[in-house]
Amino acid sequence: AEVLVQQDLPESEQNRRTLHTMNSTSEKHMRHWTLRNGSLHIHPKSTCFTNRLSAGLDMVLFILSHLGNENASARAQQSWTHSPAFSRCALLVMRVTGDGEHTSLAEVRQRTRGIELRTSAPEGYEFHALKVLRGFTWLERQHATYGYLVKADDDTYVCPSRLLRLLADLPREGLYLGSFKTNVTIKTNPGAKWKDPRYPRAFGRQVYPPYAEGSLYALSQDLVRAVSTTAGLLVLDSMTNITSLEDALIGSLVHVATKKGGLSVLQKDLKRSVQNRIIPYSYLCLMGEHYPCAW
């Protein structure tokens, strides 16, 4: 990793060199893809996992955000795209929001560090799941090839080098990575904080299948496709049927896809391995590559 700040340089020169290095790292990611007329075009090159080279992207970083939260999203994107650990990766960063005007079509724009996808879902916590599903659907329609989709909230920061080291030893198919919750009872009381009244009708269950917490989870591309397809078959990607808890819904769709589609899935639980070395639980500072991430 490059040394971003030299202690013996004047502050203005430090800032200039830091900015130059960060921008150079960010620009490297954008050489692997272009956005033309609203369609994503991948330049075939996968470089992050040297033992598993393939034509496509190493990773899609799917940042769930909302309109008016651009500054938080920009900080989260910087923590990924400016990391030296990702300098040799074919990485696409997607910031996914809803649409305050409730239009029927998605709108996609190219930004400095990635793309911004404004889905046709309304804003609001109860529609987070709808935004994620419609983001997955848009990505699948681009026919892009990638190794993993890493979904993160716009207030989640990670230690990128340690995440890459973990993924390097995991399969490219059938992977569901995250911090899992199990035996969670569905709440339907209108006054409950995490109420999910539509879920029992959609899935016929009173307890969620195991699911990874929404702050950070990763899916291999085949599972993203299975989730998107299963949601369409169950007609869950509509405002009248969508369930409230995004992370629980994704886990449920993976569960249904494995039962009905015969998929073999590895659920890798970060809580039992290296969670605290990948996600530093502090939203106040960004952890550099040379700082310890276990608190």
C-alpha positions in Angstrom: 0.0 0.0 0.0 1.2 3.5 -0.8 1.9 5.9 2.0 -0.7 8.6 1.5 0.7 11.2 3.8 4.4 12.0 4.3 5.0 13.6 7.6 7.9 15.8 6.4 5.8 17.5 3.7 4.0 20.8 4.1 0.3 20.3 4.7 -0.8 21.6 1.3 1.5 19.2 -0.4 0.3 16.3 1.8 -3.3 17.1 0.8 -2.4 17.3 -2.9 -0.6 14.0 -2.9 -3.3 12.3 -0.8 -6.0 13.6 -3.2 -4.0 12.5 -6.3 -3.5 9.0 -4.9 -7.2 8.6 -3.9 -8.4 9.9 -7.3 -6.0 7.6 -9.1 -7.3 4.6 -7.2 -10.9 5.6 -7.9 -10.2 6.0 -11.6 -8.8 2.5 -11.9 -12.1 1.0 -11.0 -13.9 3.0 -13.7 -11.7 1.5 -16.4 -13.5 -1.8 -16.0 -17.0 -0.5 -17.0 -18.8 2.3 -18.8 -22.4 3.5 -18.7 -23.9 4.3 -22.1 -27.5 5.3 -22.7 -28.5 3.9 -19.3 -26.9 0.5 -20.0 -23.9 -1.0 -18.2 -21.0 -2.3 -20.3 -18.3 -4.4 -18.7 -14.7 -4.4 -20.0 -13.7 -8.0 -19.4 -11.1 -8.0 -16.7 -11.2 -9.6 -13.3 -8.0 -8.9 -11.3 -8.7 -9.1 -7.6 -8.6 -12.8 -7.0 -5.6 -14.0 -8.9 -6.4 -17.7 -8.4 -9.9 -17.3 -10.0 -9.5 -15.0 -13.0 -12.7 -14.6 -15.1 -14.1 -12.2 -17.6 -16.1 -9.6 -15.6 -16.1 -7.6 -12.4 -14.6 -8.9 -9.2 -17.3 -7.2 -7.1 -20.4 -5.0 -7.2 -20.6 -2.8 -4.1 -24.4 -2.1 -3.6 -24.8 0.9 -1.2 -28.4 1.3 0.0 -29.1 5.0 0.6 -31.9 7.5 0.3 -32.4 10.9 -1.3 -30.9 13.8 0.6 -28.2 11.6 2.2 -25.6 12.2 -0.5 -22.8 13.3 2.0 -23.0 10.1 4.0 -23.0 8.0 0.8 -20.0 9.8 -0.6 -18.0 9.1 2.6 -18.9 5.4 2.5 -18.0 5.2 -1.2 -14.7 6.9 -0.6 -13.8 4.4 2.1 -14.1 1.7 -0.5 -12.9 3.2 -3.8 -9.9 5.0 -2.2 -8.6 2.0 -0.4 -5.3 0.7 -1.7 -6.6 -2.8 -1.2 -9.0 -2.3 -4.1 -6.5 -0.7 -6.4 -6.2 -3.8 -8.5 -9.9 -4.8 -8.3 -12.5 -4.6 -11.0 -15.1 -2.9 -8.8 -18.5 -1.3 -9.6 -20.0 1.0 -6.9 -23.7 1.4 -7.1 -25.5 3.9 -4.9 -29.2 2.9 -4.8 -32.0 5.2 -3.7 -35.7 5.4 -4.1 -37.6 8.0 -6.1 -39.4 10.8 -4.3 -41.6 11.4 -7.4 -42.7 7.7 -7.6 -42.0 7.4 -11.3 -42.4 4.1 -13.0 -38.9 3.7 -14.5 -35.5 3.5 -12.9 -33.0 6.3 -13.6 -29.3 5.6 -13.7 -26.5 8.2 -13.8 -22.7 7.9 -13.9 -21.0 9.7 -11.0 -17.4 10.3 -10.0 -16.9 7.1 -8.1 -19.6 4.8 -9.6 -23.2 4.9 -10.7 -26.3 6.2 -9.0 -29.5 4.2 -9.5 -32.7 5.9 -8.6 -35.2 3.1 -8.5 -39.0 3.4 -8.9 -39.5 2.6 -5.2 -40.8 5.3 -2.8 -38.4 6.4 -0.1 -39.0 5.3 3.5 -37.8 2.5 5.7 -40.7 0.2 4.8 -39.6 0.3 1.2 -35.9 -0.6 1.7 -36.6 -4.1 0.5 -38.3 -2.9 -2.6 -35.3 -0.7 -3.5 -33.0 -3.6 -3.0 -35.0 -6.0 -5.2 -35.4 -3.4 -7.9 -31.7 -2.7 -7.8 -31.0 -6.4 -8.1 -33.4 -6.6 -11.1 -31.7 -3.7 -12.8 -28.3 -5.3 -12.4 -29.4 -8.6 -13.7 -30.9 -7.0 -16.8 -27.5 -5.6 -17.6 -26.1 -9.1 -18.2 -23.0 -8.2 -16.2 -20.7 -10.9 -14.9 -19.3 -10.4 -11.4 -18.0 -12.5 -8.6 -19.8 -11.1 -5.6 -22.4 -8.5 -4.7 -21.6 -6.8 -1.4 -24.6 -4.9 0.0 -23.9 -2.2 2.6 -25.8 0.6 4.2 -24.5 4.1 3.7 -23.3 4.3 7.3 -21.4 1.0 7.2 -17.6 1.1 6.9 -15.3 -1.9 6.5 -11.7 -2.9 6.4 -11.5 -3.7 2.7 -8.2 -5.7 2.7 -9.6 -8.1 5.3 -12.8 -8.5 3.5 -10.9 -9.4 0.3 -8.7 -11.9 2.2 -11.9 -13.6 3.5 -13.6 -13.7 0.1 -10.4 -15.0 -1.6 -10.9 -18.4 0.2 -14.7 -18.7 -0.4 -16.6 -20.1 -3.4 -17.8 -18.0 -6.3 -21.2 -19.8 -6.3 -23.7 -20.4 -3.6 -22.2 -17.9 -1.1 -24.3 -16.0 1.4 -21.9 -14.1 3.7 -22.9 -11.9 6.7 -23.7 -11.7 10.4 -26.6 -14.1 10.7 -29.7 -13.9 12.9 -31.6 -17.1 13.7 -35.0 -18.0 15.2 -36.4 -14.4 14.9 -40.1 -14.3 15.4 -42.0 -12.1 13.0 -43.7 -9.1 14.6 -47.1 -8.0 13.2 -48.2 -5.7 16.0 -48.7 -2.2 14.5 -46.8 -0.6 17.4 -43.7 -2.9 17.1 -40.5 -1.3 15.9 -39.5 -4.0 13.5 -43.1 -4.9 12.4 -43.5 -7.0 9.2 -47.3 -7.5 8.9 -47.2 -8.7 5.2 -44.5 -11.4 5.8 -46.7 -14.3 7.2 -49.1 -13.9 4.3 -46.3 -14.0 1.7 -44.3 -16.9 3.2 -46.7 -18.7 5.5 -44.3 -18.6 8.4 -44.2 -17.1 11.9 -40.4 -17.3 12.2 -37.8 -16.0 9.7 -35.3 -18.4 8.2 -31.7 -17.5 9.1 -30.7 -14.1 7.5 -27.7 -11.9 7.4 -28.0 -8.4 9.0 -28.6 -5.7 6.5 -25.6 -3.5 7.5 -23.3 -5.7 5.4 -23.8 -9.0 3.5 -22.5 -10.6 0.4 -24.1 -12.8 -2.3 -22.5 -14.6 -5.2 -24.0 -13.7 -8.5 -26.0 -16.9 -8.8 -27.8 -16.1 -5.6 -28.5 -12.5 -6.6 -30.1 -14.0 -9.7 -32.1 -16.5 -7.7 -33.3 -13.8 -5.3 -34.4 -11.6 -8.1 -36.2 -14.5 -9.9 -37.9 -15.8 -6.8 -39.1 -12.4 -5.8 -40.7 -12.0 -9.2 -42.4 -15.4 -9.0 -43.8 -14.6 -5.6 -44.9 -11.1 -6.8 -43.0 -9.5 -3.9 -41.5 -6.7 -6.0 -44.6 -4.6 -5.7 -45.6 -1.9 -3.2 -48.7 -3.8 -2.1 -46.9 -7.1 -1.4 -43.4 -6.1 -0.3 -42.4 -7.1 3.2 -40.8 -4.5 5.6 -37.5 -6.0 6.7 -35.0 -6.0 3.8 -32.4 -8.2 5.3 -35.0 -10.8 6.5 -36.6 -10.8 3.0 -33.3 -11.5 1.3 -32.6 -14.4 3.6 -36.1 -15.8 3.0 -35.7 -15.6 -0.8 -32.4 -17.4 -0.6 -34.1 -20.0 1.6 -37.0 -20.5 -0.9 -34.6 -20.6 -3.8 -32.5 -23.3 -2.2 -35.6 -25.4 -1.3 -37.3 -25.1 -4.7 -34.4 -24.6 -7.0 -32.0 -27.1 -5.5 -29.3 -24.6 -5.0 -26.4 -25.5 -2.7 -25.7 -22.5 -0.4 -22.8 -21.9 2.0 -23.9 -19.5 4.8 -20.7 -18.0 6.1 -21.4 -16.3 9.5 -19.1 -13.4 10.3 -20.0 -13.5 13.9 -18.3 -16.9 14.2 -15.2 -15.9 12.3 -13.8 -12.4 11.8 -16.7 -9.9 12.0 -14.9 -7.5 14.2 -11.9 -7.5 12.0 -14.0 -6.6 8.9 -16.5 -4.1 10.3 -15.2 -1.6 12.9 -18.2 -0.6 14.9 -17.6 3.1 14.8 -19.3 5.5 12.5 -17.2 8.4 13.7 -13.9 7.5 11.9 -12.8 5.5 8.9 -10.3 2.8 9.7 -7.2 2.9 7.6 -5.4 -0.2 6.3 -2.7 0.1 9.0 -5.0 0.4 12.0 -6.3 -2.5 14.0 -10.0 -3.1 13.3 -10.8 -5.2 16.4 -12.1 -3.1 19.2 
